[in-house]
Amino acid sequence: MPYEAYKVLHLTGLILTFLGLGGILLRSRDQGPSRFGLVLHGLGMLALLVAGFGLLARLGLNWPWPGWVWAKLGVWLLVGALPTMHKKGILPLALGWLVAGGAGVAAAWLGVAPKPF
């Protein structure tokens, strides 16, 4: 698959992930998470992972990965854990929104900035 196709899939996964996360965070803990939000979040996370590794392969990055790849994986894990952290009450709602926004900004910076590490 061409590099551009992986990039479009990666961005599609990003959009689905944050749409789903927004739907999950908008509902109260008493109502439980939105099923549709959970599905969007899960599909988006899968698309991000598959396309991210496809992009790594297209860039010719092999093991050992540079530090920015590990940082992106850490952001991916954090965003993946946010629905559970919200449901269990580990993360207050306002802080959940801030963490989600900060994680998105960090992932974008790691993706487009000159690779710092």
N, C-alpha and C positions, 0 to 999 in steps of 0.2 A: 504494500500500500504506500502511496506517496506521502512525503512529509506533510504536505498541506492537508491531506485527509486526516492524518493523525491529529494535527493541530485543531481542525474543525471539531473532531470528536472530543478532544480534550476540552475545548471551550464549551461544547454542548454539555459535557459532564459537569463542568463548573456551574453552568446555569441551572441544570436540573438539581444539583446538590444544594445550592443555596435557595432555590425555590422551595424545595422540600423542607429544608431547615427552617425557613421562614414560616411555612405552614405549621411545622411542629411547635415552634416557639410561640406562635400566636395563640395556641390553645392552652388553657389552664391545666395544671397537673391533675385536677379533679376529673376533667373530661378525658384525659388520656391523650396520647399523641394521635394525630390525624393519620389514618391508614394511607391515604393518598400521599400525604407528606412523607411518610416513611418509605413508600414505594419510590417516589421521586428521588429522595435522598439516597436510597440504596442503588438505584440504577445510575444515578449521577456519580456516585463513588466508584462503581464498577467501571464506568466509562472513563473516569479520570485515571484510574489505575492502568487499564489496558492501553489507553492512548498515551499515557505518560511513559510506559515502558516501550511502546512503539516509537515514540519520539527519541528516547534514549538510544534505541537500536539504530534509528536513522541518523543520529548524530555521531554514531560510532563510539559511544561511551561504554566501555567494558569495565569489569571489576578490576581494581577497586574503584568505586564511584567517588566523584568529588564531593566535598562537604555540602554543596548546595543541593545535591540530589537527596542526601540524608535529611537535610532541613525540610525539603518538600515532602518527603515521606512522613516526617514528624508532624507537619501541618495537616497532612492527609489523615493521619491517625487521630489527631485532635478533633478535626471536623467530623470524623466518623463517630467519635465518642460523645459529641455534644448532645444528641437526642437522649442517650441514656443518662447523661449527667443531668439533663433537664428533668427527665422523668423521675429519677431517684431523689431529686432535690439537692444534689451535690452543688449545683451551680445556681445561684439566684438568677431570675429571669433577666434582669437588666445586665448583669455580668455576662450572661450567656450571649446576649446581643453584642456586647462589646468584644467578647472573645471571638465570636463568629466574624465580625467585621475586621478585627485585627488579624485573624488567621487568613482571611481573604486578601487583605492588603499585603501581608507577608508573602503569601504564595505568589501574588502578582509581581511583587518586587523581585523575588527570587527567579521568576521566569523571564522577566524582560530586562533587568539590569545587567550590566557587565558582571560576569560571575565573580563574586568577591572571594570565594574560597572553594 
